[in-house]
Amino acid sequence: MCLAGAADACPSWANDGQRASFSGSELRGGGKALRVVAGGDQRLIGCGIPFGSDNGDGYVTRDPDFTFDMRGLSGYKLVLSTYSECDSVLVINTGTDSWFYDDDDNSDSALDSRIILTRPRDGIYDVWIGTHDGSVCDAMLALQTIPR
């Protein structure tokens, strides 16, 4: 949802990305890794998205890259990490319509992103994997749960 009146130039959860369903127990341990092309033509600055985490710039696609139906998350932390060949950014809209952004917090990969949701709720999660500078590159999104 874009709040700055530039709805055509912002990420939108109105359409689904590639769909998948996961449970907290299914993502425990090794988790899941999904390939994606990072980047897009929608610049985050000026969209007015109320991020509940870091704020920053980057470019994503209008529609989410992924739409996850997440269940059984009670008792887990949910970790979403990017691994890419460029400077990636990560944007999440949760099932409670909370927005999160990250750039460069993945300690495993210097220019990649990581968001840890400490008390995730069951529901739909839309995820965008973008780039900081507007380029595109091959990337991977890793999802994992960790018991609280």
C-alpha positions in Angstrom: 0.0 0.0 0.0 1.5 3.3 -1.1 0.7 6.3 1.0 2.4 9.1 -1.0 -0.1 9.2 -3.9 2.4 7.5 -6.3 0.6 4.1 -6.4 1.9 3.2 -9.8 5.5 3.7 -8.7 5.5 1.7 -5.5 5.4 -1.9 -4.4 1.9 -3.2 -4.0 0.5 -6.2 -2.3 -2.6 -6.1 -4.4 -1.3 -8.9 -6.6 0.4 -12.1 -5.6 4.0 -13.1 -6.2 5.1 -16.8 -6.7 3.0 -18.6 -4.1 4.1 -21.1 -1.5 2.9 -22.3 1.9 5.2 -23.1 4.8 4.8 -24.0 8.5 7.1 -23.0 11.3 8.2 -26.6 11.8 8.9 -27.1 8.1 11.3 -24.1 8.1 13.2 -25.2 11.3 16.8 -26.2 10.8 17.8 -25.9 7.2 14.8 -24.0 6.0 14.0 -23.3 2.4 16.0 -21.5 -0.3 14.2 -20.0 -3.4 15.9 -18.5 -6.4 14.8 -15.0 -7.7 16.1 -12.1 -9.8 16.6 -9.2 -7.5 15.8 -5.7 -8.6 13.0 -3.8 -10.3 11.8 -0.4 -11.4 9.9 0.8 -8.4 11.9 3.1 -6.2 11.1 2.9 -2.5 12.0 6.5 -1.6 8.9 8.6 -1.8 6.4 5.7 -1.5 5.5 6.6 2.1 5.6 3.0 3.3 5.7 3.0 7.1 8.5 0.6 7.6 8.7 -0.9 11.2 12.4 -1.5 10.9 15.2 0.2 8.9 14.3 2.8 6.4 16.2 3.1 3.1 16.2 3.3 -0.6 16.2 0.6 -3.2 14.4 -0.7 -6.3 11.8 -3.5 -6.3 9.2 -4.8 -8.7 5.6 -3.5 -8.3 4.2 -7.0 -7.5 5.8 -9.1 -4.8 8.4 -11.7 -5.8 6.9 -14.2 -3.4 3.6 -14.5 -1.5 3.8 -17.0 1.4 1.0 -18.5 3.4 2.7 -19.0 6.7 1.2 -21.2 9.5 2.3 -22.6 12.8 4.7 -19.8 13.6 3.9 -19.6 17.3 7.0 -20.2 19.4 9.4 -19.4 16.5 11.4 -16.5 15.1 11.2 -16.2 11.4 14.5 -15.3 9.5 14.4 -14.1 5.9 17.9 -13.6 4.3 19.0 -12.7 0.8 22.2 -13.9 -0.9 23.0 -12.2 -4.2 25.6 -11.1 -6.7 24.8 -7.4 -6.0 23.7 -5.1 -3.2 20.3 -6.5 -2.4 17.4 -5.0 -0.3 14.6 -6.9 1.3 11.0 -5.7 1.8 8.3 -7.6 3.6 4.6 -6.9 4.2 3.3 -9.3 6.9 -0.1 -10.8 7.5 -0.8 -7.9 9.9 0.0 -5.3 7.2 3.3 -4.4 8.9 6.1 -3.4 6.5 9.8 -4.2 7.1 12.9 -3.2 5.1 16.5 -4.1 5.3 19.8 -3.4 3.4 23.1 -5.0 4.4 22.3 -6.7 7.7 23.1 -10.2 6.6 26.2 -11.0 8.5 26.8 -14.1 6.2 27.0 -11.9 3.1 28.2 -8.2 3.4 25.9 -6.5 0.9 22.9 -8.7 1.5 19.8 -8.3 3.7 18.4 -10.1 6.7 15.1 -9.5 8.6 14.4 -11.4 11.8 10.8 -11.3 12.9 10.9 -12.2 16.6 7.1 -12.8 17.1 5.8 -13.6 13.6 2.1 -14.3 13.2 0.4 -16.7 10.9 -0.9 -15.3 7.7 0.1 -14.0 4.3 3.6 -12.6 3.8 4.5 -10.7 0.6 8.2 -10.4 -0.1 10.2 -8.3 -2.5 13.9 -8.8 -3.2 15.3 -5.6 -4.8 18.6 -3.9 -5.3 20.0 -0.8 -3.7 21.1 0.9 -7.0 18.4 -0.3 -9.5 20.5 -3.0 -11.1 19.3 -6.6 -11.4 21.1 -9.8 -10.4 20.6 -13.4 -9.6 19.7 -13.9 -5.9 18.3 -16.4 -3.4 15.9 -15.9 -0.6 16.4 -18.2 2.4 13.6 -18.7 5.0 14.3 -20.3 8.4 12.6 -20.6 11.7 14.4 -20.6 15.1 12.7 -21.6 18.3 12.2 -18.7 20.7 
